[in-house]
Amino acid sequence: MLAQALLDTLAPLPIFYIFIGVALGCIVGAIPGLTGSMLIVLTLPLTFYMDSTLAMILLVAMYVGSISGGLITATLLRMPGTPSSIMTTLDGYPMAQQGKAGRALGIGIMASFVGGIVAWIFMVLVAPPLGKIAVKFGPFEYFSMVVMALVLIASVSEGSFLKGIISGLLGLLVATPGIDPGTAVPRLDFGFNEMAGGFHILPVLIGLFGISQIITDIVNIDQKPEKVPMKFSNLFMSLRDLKKQAVNLIRSSVIGTWVGILPGIGANIGSIIAYGAAKNMSKTPEKFGTGHDEGVVASEAANNATVSGALIPLITLGIPGSIIDAILLGAMYIHNVQPGPLLFKTNPEMAYGVMSSALVANIFMLFIMVGATFFIAKIVDIHKAYIIPAIIVFCIIGSFALHNRMFDVWVMFGFGLLGFGLERCKVPLAPFIIGLILCPLAELPIRQGLMATGGSLAPLVTRPASLIFLIISALTFVWTIYQEVRKANKSKSAKV
């Protein structure tokens, strides 16, 4: 059935929709402030009268393209086009500043392709059993997994361990305003009705990584833009690089796939965990954050792998693995398709169509990104005075369009100033965003678990999966402290 679906997908009309979807996704993903979810939501009404399978093929192609496109501006401008590209900025942008933009983009594109293909293989071979395992996870497993990701804050900090922790704690603090998930009572809204829902991730992200960079560029507006050397041959990963990064590619792809399967986690968490794992297992962890190949490979392989990973519970159990998957779930209902265990019996053409389109979309993504990136990279050669106004406009539109209110625009500018100040103090921004994202993912499950057990925390260590996550967290924390102490001792020895 899958072979027939692949043949059907290679027909002219599906191929056209996949090309359009991936191309639009890459463009939107590369624009700071615009996201794949926005693109898919705006496209959804246009699919009402389309064939249901063709509609899903188009939307899945947009999904793949939007996650991949964030690599371009994350590398060239240090502005992640999508949240999933946050970790790419840590090494991609320094590489561009070192004149290695072509290499950073090339290994990022190839890593994205490999991650997508590895995750697709998982989706085809083990979708039903993996989906069933993920669905059995309870609140304590989710909390333990979030704790594991939070511990990785220390490992993704560019500077000192203490500043990384402080940044992460600030992110947790910013995540607390809004409706209390346990009591449904507003908290820390300071009398503003707009604060009832808390700070949305999009304007915060645009502010911290977009506006703060714009402020820095304005301060240094007289500096001539650095020429970014780009060669077409650099946009391909050599066989030597593939061999060198093979373990990192597979590990990060598997991590991304597994995180994608878990409902509500998302590509950004997958890239965070994969980046932390790559750094902790690297022979040269000190190079991470300074323009290191392994960092770009880990982030991009993982965030693309989450796409096919998140499709697994969607088509097998009817459970969305991310925000975009929730939109895709709504699209299925709009087209009178019931996702879940019976999908392969009632609408096999839809199930296998989604699977086959994910494969073809990843192949298209590889060629479109290689072709388009070569020209998009020239944007860095333009003087900042010409591109800053356009970027500000896109940032404002992206923040305003979220809820059609100016409050989100002011939030964006406020966090832009905060991000600029933190960077001046050499406090890393990535842990801040990590803390902001993970706080609600940790708070709600643990409160649900405590209510179910009458306040007992015993399941955290009595449930096998939860215990494994906590052990990994403890080992990661101890290993990070050990590295910090060893680094301090080396510094002292060098001074003596």
N, C-alpha and C positions, 0 to 999 in steps of 0.2 A: 504493500500500500504506500509506503514511503517513497519507493522508487517511482511509482506512478505519479505521486504528488510532486516529486522533483521534476518529472517530465512536464507536468501541467504548469508548473511554476516557470519553466523555461519558455513558455509560449510568449508571443510578442506582447500581449496586453499586460500580463503579470510582470514581465521584465520591465516594461515601461513604468509601471507603478513603483516597482522596487527602485529603479533608477531615480525617479522623481523624489520618492520618499527619503532615500539615503542622501541625495544631494541637498534637499531642503533641511534635513536633519543636521548635516555637517555644517551648513551655513548658520543655522539658528544656534547650534551648539557652540559655535565659535564666537558668537556675539555675547559679550557680558551683559547679563540682565535678562536675556531671553533663554528659555529652557525648552527641553523636549516636551514636557507636559503641557506647556502653553501652546506649542505648535500642534500637538495632537488634539487638544481640546478645541482649538480653532478649526481644525480640519474635520473633526468628527461630524458636524452638521452637513458637510459636503458629501459624506458617505451614505447618507440616509437612503438614497435610491440606487446605490451601487450593489452589486452582488456581494453577499456577506463575506465570502472567502477573499475576494479581491480587496474589500475594505480592510480586512484584518491584515492582509499582506502589505498594503500601503502603510498602515499605522505601525506595524512591526518594523518596517524599513526605516520609518522616521525615528523610531525608538533607537535602533542600532546607530543610525547616523548622528543623532543628537548627542549620545554618550561619547562617540568618537571625536566629534568636532571640537569639544572643549579643550582638547590637547593643543590646538593651534595657538589660541590667545594665552593659554596658561604658560606656554613655552616662550612665546615672543614678547608678551606684554605683562606677564605675571598676573594676569587677570583670568581666573578660571571661568570659561564660558558656561560650565555646568558645575554643580557641587561635587560631582564625582572626580573632577580634575584638580581639586584642591591640592592633593598630595603631589601631583605632577609639577606644580609650581616650585616645589622645594628643590628639585634638581634640574627640571627642564629650563627654567628661567636662568639660573646660574650658567648652564651650558651655553645658552644663547648669548649671554653677556661675555662669555669666553670665546665667542666666535664659532661655536659648535652648534648653531641653530639647526643646520641641516641634519646633523647626526642625531640631535635630540628628537627632532620630529620623525626622522627615519626609524629609529628604534622604537619610538612611541607608537607609530602607525603599525609596525610589524608586530609589536607586543599586543596591540589591540586586536589585530587579526588572529594571532595565535590564541589569545584568550577567548575570543568569540568561537573559534573552531573547537577548542577543547571543551568549552561549556556546551556547545551543540552536540558533541559526541555523548556527553553525560545525559543531555536531554533525550536523545534518541534511545540510548541503551538502558538507562536506569531511572527514567522519570517517575514511574509509578511507585517503586519502593522508596526512593529518596523523598518523594512528596509525602508519603505516609509517615516516614520517620519524623520529618519536620513538623507535621501536624500534631504529633504526640508531645511535642515540647510544651511544658507548662510554664507558669510565671517564674518559677525559681530558675529554670534553665535559661530563660531570657535574661533575667537579672544577672546571673553568673556570666553569661556571654557578654553583656554590656560592661560588667566590671573588668573582664579580660580586655576589652577594647579600650576602656578608660586607662588601664595600666600602660597601654601602649603610648599614651600621651608622652611619657618620659622618653620613649625610644624615638619619637618623631620630632622632638624638640631640636632645633638647630643649635641653640646655645646651651646654657646650663640646665641641669635637671631641675633646679629650684624654680627658675623662671618659666620653664615648661609647665610645671605643676601649677604655678600661680596663674598662668594664662588659662589653663584648663579649668581651674576653679572659678575664674571670672566668667568663663563660658557657661558653667553650671549655674552661676548666679543670674546671668542674663536670661537663662531658660526658665526661671521660676515664676515671673509674672504671668498672669492669666487665670484661667479657671483651675481650681484645685481638682485633680483627677479623682480624688477619693471622696470629697465632700461636695463638689460642684459649687464651691463658694469662691468668688473672685478674690485674688490675693495680689498684693503689690501692684495694684493698678493705679495708685496715686490719684484717684479721682477722674482719670481719663477713660471715657467709654471705649476708646479705640484700643486700650490696653487689655480689654476683656479677653482677647484671644492671645495675648502675649506678643512677643516679637516674632514675626515670621522670618524664617531662615533666609528667604531670597533677598529682601532689602538689607539684612545684616551682612550677608555674604557679599553683595555688591558693594556695600559701604566699606567693609574691612579690606577687601582685595581690589576693588575697583577705584573707589573715590580716594582711598588713602594713597594709592599709587598715582592717581591724577594730581593730588596735592603735592606729592614728591616731585612729579614731573614739572608742575608749575613753579615750584621753588627753584628747580634747575632748568628753567625754560630756555636759558641762553646757551645751554650745552647743545652742541650739534648731535643729531641722532647717530648712534653707532651703526656702521654698516654691518649687516649680518650676512656673512658669506654663505651663499646657497649654491650648491651644486646638485644637479639632478641625480648623479650617482650616489650622493650621500643619503638619499631618501630610501635606500634599500639596505637592509641589514645583511652584512656579509655572512658567509657560512661559518667563519671563525667566531663572529659575534653570537650567532645562533648556538653554536656549540658551547661557548663560554656562558651564555645566559640560559641554557636549556633547563637546568634545575630550577632557577628562579622563575622562568616562564611557566613551567608546569605547576610548580608550587603555588604561584600567585593565581594562576587560572583556576586551580582546584579550590583555593580559598574563596575566590570571587564567585565561583559556581555555588559553593555551599552557602555562603552568605546570601546570595541571590535567592536561594530556595526558601530561606527563613522569612516569613511574612513581615513586611513593614521595616526591614532593615535598610536595604538600598545599596546603590553602587558606591556611594561615598564611604560607607562603613567598610565595604569590601576592600576598597583601595587603602584605607587606613590600616586595616589588619594585615593586608599583604605587605604593605610598606614596612610596618613594624617587624613582621616576620623576616623580611629580606634583610633588614638592618641587623637584627639580632643574630642572624645566621651567617652574616657576611664576615669575611676575613679582614675587611677594611671598613668597619662601621663608622669610623670617624669621617669618611669621605661623604657620607650621606648628608644632603642639604647643601653641598658645595658644588654640585654639578656632576653627579655620579650616574653612570649608565644603569646600574642596578635599581636605583630609585625610580627612574622613569619607567623601566620595564615592569617593575612590580606594580606600580600604580595603574598603568594603562592596561596591562594584562588582566588585572583583577576587575577594574570597573567595566570592561567590556564583557568579561565572563559573567558578571551578574545579570546581564540582559537575558541570555538564554537560561541562566539559572533561575531567574525570577519567573520565567515563562513556565517552568516545570510545575509548580503548584497551581498556576493559573489554569493550565489546560487539563491537568489530571484531577484536581480537587476543587477548582473554582475559587481558589484563595489567592488574592493579589499579593505579590512579593514586594511591590513598591508602589509609589504614587502613580507612575505611568501605567503599571499593571492594573491598578484600580480603574483607571480610565479605560483601558482595554477591556476590562471586565464589563464596564458599563456599555461599551461598544457592542459586545457580544449580546447583551440583553436587548439593546436597541434593535439588533438584527435578528431577534427571536431565536438566539442560540443559547442553550443552557450549558455553561461550562461545568466541568466536574467529572467524576468517574465514568459517567455514561456518554461523555462527549465522543469518545472513540467509536461508540456504537451508533449514536443518533446522528452525529455530524462528523464522520471520519474525514471528509474532505476539508473541513475547517481545522481539525486538530493537526492533520499532517500538512495542511497548507501553511499553518503557522510555523511548524517545524522546518519545512523546506525553505520558506521565505527567510527565516533567520540565517540559514546557511548561505543562500544566494546574496542576501543583504550584506553579510560580512565580506564576501568576495568583492562585491561592488564597492563597499567602503574602502577596501584596500586601494583600488585603482583610483577612485574619486579623490581620496585624501592625498595620494601621491601626486595626482595631477593638479589638484586645486591648491595644495599647500605651497607648491613652487611659486605660485603667483601671489597668494595671500601673504607670504613671508615678506614681500616687498613693502608691505605697509609700515614696517619698522624703519625703512629708509626715508619715509616722509617726516618732515619736521613736526615736532610735537604740537606746535601751535595750530597746525591744521587738523590733526586727528583728535586732539583733546575735546574740542566742542562736540564732535560727532559721537565720541564715546560717552560724554556726559548725557547727551540726548538719549542714547540707547539705554543708559543706566536709569534715567528718570522714567522713561517709558516702561521699562521692565518692572520697576518698583511700583509705579502708579497702576499699571494694568492688573496687578495682582488682585487688588480689591477696589480699584477705582477710587482711591482716596489719597489726599496729600500727606496724611500721617505717615504712610510707608516711605514717602519720599524724604520727609524730615528724618525718619529713622535711619535711612540710608546715609544721609549726610552726617548725622550724629555719629554713627559707627565708623564713618570714614575718618572723622577727626580722631576718634578713639584709636583706630588702627594706626593712623599716622603717629600719634603719641606713643603707642606701644612699641612701634618699630624704632622710634627715636631712642627709646629706653632699652632697645635690643631685646624686647620680649617677643617671642615667636607668636605668630597669629594662628598657625595651624592648630595647636592644642586648644585655643579659644573656641574655634569652630567645632572641634571634636567634642568638647564639653557641652556646647550648646545643643548639638545634635543628639548626643547620647543621654542627656539628663532625662527627658520625658520617656525615653525607651527603658530607663532603669527604674524610674519612680513608680510608674503605673503597674508593671508586673510585680514588684516586691510588695506593694500595698495590696494587690489582689491576692497574692500568695499568703500574706499574713492574715488577711480576713478569712481565707479558706481554712487555715490551720489554727485559728484562734491565737495568733501572735507567735507561733513557733517558727524558729529559723532552721530547725533540724533538717528539713528537706534540701537545704542548700548543700549539705554534705552527705545526705543519705541517698539522694537521687544520683545515679552514676554520671549522667551527662553534666549535671550541675557541678559535681565534684571535679570532674576533669577540667572544666573551664576555670574553676577556682585554683586548681593546682598549676595550670598554665599561667594564670595571673600571678601567682606567688613566685614561680620560677622566673618569669619575665621581670618582675620587680626586683628580685634579688640580683639577677644578672645585670640589670641596669645600674643598680647601686655599686656592684662590684666593678663595672666598667668605669663609673665615675671616680671611685676611689683609686683605681689603678692609674687613671688619667692624671689625677691630682698628684699621686706619688711620682709619676714620671716627670711632671712639671717641676716638682721640688728638686728632684735629682738633677734635672737639666740646669736649674739655677745654681745649684751647688757646684 
